[in-house]
Amino acid sequence: MNKHLKILMMHSGKKLVVPVNWITQSRHPYPATREAVLERFAGERLIEMTGEGWIISNLGALLFAKKLEQFDKLARKAPRVIAYEGTNKLKTKTDKPGTKGYAVGFQGLVEYINGLVPSNEIIEQALRREVKMFPEIAIRELVANALIHQDLTESGASVMVELYDDRVEISNPGKPFISPDRFIDEYRSRNERLADLMRRLGVCEEKGSGVDKVIQAAEVYQLPAPDFRVGEVRTSAILYAHKDFEQMDKPDRIRATYQHCCLRYVMNEKMTNQSLRERFKLSEKKAESVSRAIRDSIEAGKIKLSDPDATSLRYRSYIPFWA
């Protein structure tokens, strides 16, 4: 057992995995007795005393269960990771459901997903090195968001991570409370208690910066802009493998332009033709191609001029439509 974790056994034989660093986050020493540990968990409403003894709440099991399958109502809430061969669902390479609670199993889940992500070989100063197709921080933030913002009232549905040769799709049950266009600047948690505890455990920040990090990582890795989609019963986030600017279609370019504009705005900066060229790693010779992407984004209603009265094309800057 990891020295930072301890097993807490309930009367029913069900087990919780207790992160020692969380219990001691108040800088008090780890409780000297089992009863003191139970008292701390009870104070967080993770367990409850009944006439028959201590019982584990759904929240406690969802976060700290050693085996989620032991809890009937939560067995299907374990995240599921599927890797496909090719770019469709016809042939499955691996299909593995999670077993542990979200808090104690999160790091292992991210490491497992990252292990399935293909690597590309690049050469830098005559040295070869392997680089993952998708940045780990983007995987981490999107998985955390999916776990926290899922609709837990949906039965028989769980967070899904699906890996294809050209993309990874991370989805959760339920529709978001805000428009996907506002994921980067707005935040509203569906499961506030779950989000609070996962923040204190270091899994998420609960301040809405996760999507910012995902978009910024996509820009650094020169990936197409992430796509956020809302279906009938699920919300999905899609990370795409690298594409050159010339390979991107019009929706790809509009999405990338809008997200870059949003990212600049939340950093208290404004998007310009130059900043967008730098995002795509294009030379000044490609300024007209970038200007076209900007015009398309304006026509699509995604961005607007920061100063409608500006006359100089060279010094124009842009802000998101909602700014």
PyMOL commands that set and color helices and strands:
alter all, ss='L'
color gray80, all
select helices_A, chain A and resi 20-23+34-43+58-64+68-70+75-77+102-116+136-149+180-182+192-200+210-220+245-247+250-266+273-280+284-299
alter helices_A, ss='H'
color red, helices_A
select strands_A, chain A and resi 5-9+15-19+47-50+53-56+80-84+92-97+119-124+127-132+160-163+167-173+227-230+234-240+303-305+318-320
alter strands_A, ss='S'
color yellow, strands_A
deselect
rebuild
show_as cartoon
